[in-house]
Every structure is written in structure tokens, then in C-alpha cells.
Amino acid sequence: MKKNIAKKTLILYVLKMLYKGSSKDKPITITNMTKVLNSMEIACDRRTVSRNVDYIIEFGLPVVKIKGGGCYYDHTAQASE
């Protein structure tokens, strides 16, 4: 049974995975984030996760997308204001 979470909290789960589980040396793929969320019984698809990563970048947090579908939180950069 899937968890009944508010749709707007999905972006927070994505941000937490990026912040705690990725780095420049160890990026996480959109597909892997989708699998983790679905294993937590949070229903989502790859496009939704990708769109949320784009929103996080647009907001100004130091998240970097790399070729091949990976991304990471750049802990060395400062978030733009």
C-alpha cells in the first residue's frame, strides 16, 4: 500500500537524498532516486523526480545535473540567495 503523502513533500524527499546521499564523486541517478522513493511506498515516476531536481536547481540550491541522468548536491558551493 502506497503512503498517502502530500505531493508537495516529494521535493523534500528528493532534496534529502541529494543532500545526504550524493557527492561529486558519488552522484545519484534520477532512476535510483525513483526506485528508493517507490521502495519507501512513495509513488512517483522518473519524470516527476527529474522535474523536482530542476525545481531545486531553479530555486538556487547547489545541485548539479551531469550527463547520463545523474546529479549531486555540491557541498563545496554556496547556495545562491
Secondary structure, DSSP 8 states (H G I E B T S, - for coil): ------GGGHHHHHHHHHHHH--SSS-EEHHHHHHHHHHTT----HHHHHHHHHHHHHHT--EEEETTTEEEE-TTS----
